[in-house]
Amino acid sequence: MQHEICKEGEQGIFRDAIGQIKLIALDLDRTTLYSDGSLGARTKKAIESAMDKGVPVMIATGRALSALPDAVFEISGLKYLVTSNGASIKDLTTGKIIYRNCVDGAALEKTVELLAKYDFMYEFFVDGDAYVDQKIYDRIRGMNFTERHIKYILDTRKPVGNLLDFALLHKCSVENINLNFENQEDRAMMGEALKALENVTITTSFDHNLEIGGETTSKADAINHVCGIYGISIESVMACGDSPNDLSMLMAVGFPVAMGNAKDELKALAKYVTLTNDEDGVAEVIERFVLA
């Protein structure tokens, strides 16, 4: 597959990218990882080579910390993990959470009040773990989701008896709320209902979900925090993504990259469109503008 060079051609914003990129931020699903959830050898090598060259690489994902694949932790030199769409940053060298930006307690109460009116599948990310209601966990195999998604839920979610009550007991530690839908009609209806909520952000990373985060929670906010640690400007960051929950970081950084498989809205604002995730698009852009 042919990838798109800069929208402004080689004279565009990436003309002077070589030597100017000081940090790389990477989404995981359908970006850094193949569609089957694995990490390709070429991409892993490119990430490690960038760090060997002195350009730090950070992961910026919507996943909860506990749901990250082992392949992420096998990347040599990786230091910062941004999870739950920016609600948490972990320093892998110390094992400590260095930043939190959770849903406000009052907003969480209003969100729970709204969700209680519906019988959809919702998940709460609390302190790095992802929880689902026991009754959903028990009948997940009969729901209208792909086999891969069902396996992902069974492997990464912790079932609890009454998830909404559980969330209220941890209302100061809820990082993200993930709603899953078996059809687009319910998703659209709930999207309208969520507009009544205040002091939260609404985004999505898959065609079957909606995600609720804190009022100022975003991947861009978390990346900006890491930039402060390194003492660099967010304008010197290259970020790669594919979905609406990546929009904030692509809008904020100086070198925004959309995957070849990205949503059109990301391609429209990106300054460079690389290959698809299954074609090692992350490796391609790192090799081209960081390792060249």
C-alpha positions as CSV (number, residue, x, y, z in Angstrom):
1,M,0.0,0.0,0.0
2,Q,1.3,3.5,-0.9
3,H,1.3,5.9,2.0
4,E,0.7,9.6,1.8
5,I,3.6,11.9,2.0
6,C,3.0,15.2,3.8
7,K,-0.1,17.0,2.7
8,E,2.2,19.9,1.9
9,G,4.6,17.6,0.2
10,E,8.2,17.3,1.3
11,Q,8.2,21.1,1.8
12,G,5.6,20.7,4.5
13,I,6.0,20.6,8.3
14,F,8.0,17.4,8.2
15,R,10.6,19.0,6.0
16,D,12.7,19.9,9.0
17,A,11.5,17.1,11.3
18,I,14.8,15.2,11.2
19,G,16.7,16.2,14.2
20,Q,13.8,18.2,15.6
21,I,11.7,15.5,17.1
22,K,12.5,15.2,20.9
23,L,9.8,12.8,22.0
24,I,7.5,10.2,20.3
25,A,4.0,9.4,21.6
26,L,2.3,6.2,20.3
27,D,-1.2,5.0,20.6
28,L,-1.4,1.2,20.9
29,D,-4.4,-0.5,19.3
30,R,-4.5,-0.3,15.5
31,T,-1.4,2.0,15.7
32,T,1.6,0.4,17.3
33,L,0.1,-3.1,17.5
34,Y,-1.0,-5.3,14.6
35,S,-4.7,-5.9,14.3
36,D,-4.3,-9.2,16.1
37,G,-2.9,-7.3,19.1
38,S,0.8,-8.4,18.7
39,L,3.8,-6.1,18.3
40,G,5.8,-6.5,15.1
41,A,9.6,-7.0,15.2
42,R,10.2,-4.1,12.8
43,T,8.2,-1.7,15.0
44,K,9.8,-2.9,18.2
45,K,13.2,-2.4,16.7
46,A,12.4,1.1,15.4
47,I,11.1,2.1,18.8
48,E,14.2,0.8,20.6
49,S,16.5,2.4,18.0
50,A,14.9,5.8,18.5
51,M,15.4,5.6,22.2
52,D,19.0,4.4,21.7
53,K,19.4,7.5,19.6
54,G,18.3,9.7,22.5
55,V,14.6,10.2,21.5
56,P,12.3,8.9,24.2
57,V,9.2,7.0,23.2
58,M,6.1,6.9,25.4
59,I,2.9,4.8,25.0
60,A,-0.4,6.8,25.1
61,T,-3.3,4.4,25.1
62,G,-7.0,4.3,26.1
63,R,-6.4,0.9,27.8
64,A,-6.3,0.5,31.5
65,L,-2.8,-0.3,32.9
66,S,-3.7,-3.9,33.7
67,A,-4.9,-4.5,30.2
68,L,-1.6,-3.7,28.5
69,P,-0.1,-6.6,26.6
70,D,3.2,-8.2,27.7
71,A,4.8,-7.0,24.5
72,V,4.7,-3.4,25.7
73,F,6.8,-4.2,28.8
74,E,9.3,-6.1,26.6
75,I,10.3,-2.9,24.8
76,S,13.8,-2.1,26.1
77,G,14.2,1.5,27.3
78,L,10.5,2.4,27.6
79,K,9.9,4.8,30.5
80,Y,6.5,6.4,30.5
81,L,3.1,4.7,30.0
82,V,0.0,6.9,29.6
83,T,-3.1,4.9,30.2
84,S,-6.9,5.4,30.4
85,N,-6.8,8.2,27.7
86,G,-4.4,10.3,29.8
87,A,-5.8,9.7,33.3
88,S,-2.7,8.0,34.5
89,I,1.1,8.1,33.9
90,K,3.3,5.4,35.1
91,D,7.1,5.6,35.4
92,L,8.4,2.1,34.5
93,T,11.8,2.8,36.0
94,T,10.4,3.3,39.5
95,G,7.1,1.4,39.2
96,K,5.2,4.5,40.5
97,I,2.2,6.4,39.2
98,I,3.5,9.9,38.7
99,Y,0.3,11.6,37.5
100,R,-3.4,11.1,37.9
101,N,-6.3,13.0,36.3
102,C,-9.5,11.2,37.2
103,V,-13.2,11.9,36.8
104,D,-14.4,14.4,39.4
105,G,-16.4,12.8,42.2
106,A,-19.6,14.9,41.6
107,A,-19.4,14.2,37.9
108,L,-19.0,10.5,38.6
109,E,-22.1,10.5,40.7
110,K,-24.1,12.1,37.9
111,T,-22.7,9.7,35.4
112,V,-23.6,6.7,37.5
113,E,-27.1,8.1,38.0
114,L,-27.5,8.3,34.2
115,L,-26.0,4.8,33.5
116,A,-28.3,3.2,36.0
117,K,-31.2,4.0,33.6
118,Y,-29.9,1.8,30.9
119,D,-28.9,-1.9,30.5
120,F,-25.8,-1.4,28.4
121,M,-22.3,-2.9,29.0
122,Y,-20.2,-0.5,30.9
123,E,-16.7,-0.8,32.4
124,F,-15.0,1.3,35.0
125,F,-11.2,1.8,35.1
126,V,-10.2,2.3,38.7
127,D,-6.6,2.6,39.9
128,G,-5.2,0.9,36.8
129,D,-7.6,-2.0,36.8
130,A,-10.7,-2.5,34.5
131,Y,-13.9,-3.8,36.1
132,V,-17.1,-5.1,34.6
133,D,-20.4,-6.1,36.2
134,Q,-20.6,-9.8,37.0
135,K,-23.8,-10.3,35.1
136,I,-22.2,-9.0,31.9
137,Y,-19.1,-11.0,32.5
138,D,-21.2,-14.2,32.8
139,R,-23.1,-13.7,29.6
140,I,-20.5,-12.0,27.4
141,R,-20.2,-15.0,25.1
142,G,-23.8,-14.5,24.1
143,M,-23.5,-10.9,23.3
144,N,-23.0,-9.4,19.8
145,F,-19.2,-8.8,20.0
146,T,-16.4,-10.3,18.0
147,E,-14.7,-13.3,19.4
148,R,-11.5,-11.3,19.8
149,H,-13.3,-8.6,21.8
150,I,-15.0,-11.3,24.0
151,K,-11.7,-12.9,24.8
152,Y,-10.1,-9.5,25.6
153,I,-12.9,-8.8,28.1
154,L,-12.6,-12.2,29.8
155,D,-8.8,-11.9,30.0
156,T,-8.5,-8.3,31.2
157,R,-11.7,-7.4,33.1
158,K,-12.4,-8.0,36.8
159,P,-16.0,-8.9,37.5
160,V,-17.8,-7.3,40.5
161,G,-21.3,-7.9,41.9
162,N,-22.7,-4.4,41.4
163,L,-20.4,-2.2,39.3
164,L,-22.2,1.1,39.8
165,D,-22.1,0.7,43.6
166,F,-18.4,-0.3,43.3
167,A,-17.7,2.8,41.3
168,L,-19.3,5.1,43.9
169,L,-17.2,3.5,46.6
170,H,-14.1,4.5,44.5
171,K,-15.5,7.7,43.1
172,C,-12.2,9.6,43.5
173,S,-10.2,7.0,41.6
174,V,-12.2,6.4,38.4
175,E,-9.9,7.0,35.5
176,N,-12.3,6.2,32.6
177,I,-15.7,4.7,31.9
178,N,-16.0,2.6,28.8
179,L,-19.5,1.8,27.3
180,N,-19.8,-1.0,24.8
181,F,-22.7,-1.4,22.4
182,E,-24.0,-4.4,20.4
183,N,-25.5,-2.1,17.7
184,Q,-25.0,1.4,16.4
185,E,-28.6,2.5,17.2
186,D,-28.0,2.1,20.9
187,R,-24.6,3.8,20.6
188,A,-26.1,6.8,18.9
189,M,-28.9,7.0,21.4
190,M,-26.5,6.9,24.3
191,G,-24.2,9.4,22.7
192,E,-27.1,11.9,22.8
193,A,-27.9,11.0,26.4
194,L,-24.3,11.6,27.5
195,K,-24.5,15.2,26.3
196,A,-26.5,15.9,29.5
197,L,-23.4,15.2,31.6
198,E,-21.2,18.1,32.8
199,N,-17.5,18.3,33.6
200,V,-16.6,15.2,31.6
201,T,-15.1,14.4,28.2
202,I,-16.7,12.0,25.8
203,T,-14.6,10.2,23.2
204,T,-14.3,6.9,21.4
205,S,-11.6,4.5,20.3
206,F,-13.7,1.7,18.6
207,D,-16.8,1.8,16.5
208,H,-18.7,-0.1,19.2
209,N,-17.8,2.1,22.2
210,L,-18.0,5.5,23.9
211,E,-15.6,6.6,26.6
212,I,-16.2,9.0,29.5
213,G,-13.2,10.7,31.1
214,G,-12.5,13.6,33.4
215,E,-13.1,17.2,32.3
216,T,-9.5,17.9,31.5
217,T,-8.4,14.3,30.9
218,S,-6.8,13.6,27.5
219,K,-3.7,12.1,25.9
220,A,-2.6,15.7,25.1
221,D,-2.7,16.7,28.7
222,A,-0.7,13.7,29.8
223,I,1.9,14.2,27.0
224,N,2.3,17.8,28.0
225,H,3.0,16.7,31.6
226,V,5.7,14.4,30.3
227,C,7.1,17.2,28.2
228,G,7.5,19.2,31.4
229,I,9.5,16.4,32.9
230,Y,11.9,16.3,29.9
231,G,12.0,20.1,29.7
232,I,10.8,20.2,26.1
233,S,8.0,21.8,24.1
234,I,5.1,19.8,23.0
235,E,5.8,21.3,19.6
236,S,8.8,18.9,19.4
237,V,6.7,15.8,19.9
238,M,5.7,13.4,17.1
239,A,2.5,11.5,17.9
240,C,0.9,8.6,16.0
241,G,-2.8,7.6,16.3
242,D,-5.8,6.2,14.5
243,S,-9.0,7.0,16.4
244,P,-11.0,9.9,17.9
245,N,-9.4,9.5,21.3
246,D,-6.1,10.4,19.6
247,L,-7.4,13.7,18.2
248,S,-6.3,15.7,21.2
249,M,-2.7,14.6,21.0
250,L,-2.5,15.0,17.3
251,M,-3.9,18.5,17.6
252,A,-1.4,19.4,20.3
253,V,1.9,18.1,19.0
254,G,4.2,19.6,16.4
255,F,4.5,16.5,14.3
256,P,1.1,14.8,14.1
257,V,0.9,11.4,12.2
258,A,-2.2,9.5,11.2
259,M,-2.0,5.8,10.5
260,G,-3.0,4.6,7.0
261,N,-6.0,2.9,8.7
262,A,-6.9,5.9,10.7
263,K,-10.3,7.6,10.7
264,D,-10.7,10.3,8.1
265,E,-10.9,13.1,10.7
266,L,-7.4,12.2,11.9
267,K,-6.0,12.1,8.4
268,A,-7.5,15.5,7.8
269,L,-5.5,17.1,10.6
270,A,-2.4,15.1,10.4
271,K,0.7,16.5,8.7
272,Y,1.8,13.0,7.6
273,V,-0.1,9.8,6.9
274,T,2.0,6.7,7.3
275,L,1.3,3.0,6.4
276,T,-1.3,1.0,8.2
277,N,-0.7,-0.7,11.5
278,D,-0.5,-4.0,9.8
279,E,2.2,-2.7,7.5
280,D,4.4,-1.4,10.4
281,G,3.4,2.2,9.8
282,V,4.9,3.3,13.2
283,A,8.2,1.8,12.1
284,E,8.0,3.5,8.8
285,V,7.6,7.0,10.2
286,I,10.2,6.5,12.9
287,E,12.7,5.2,10.4
288,R,12.0,8.1,8.0
289,F,12.0,11.0,10.4
290,V,13.9,9.9,13.5
291,L,16.4,7.3,12.4
292,A,17.3,8.8,9.0
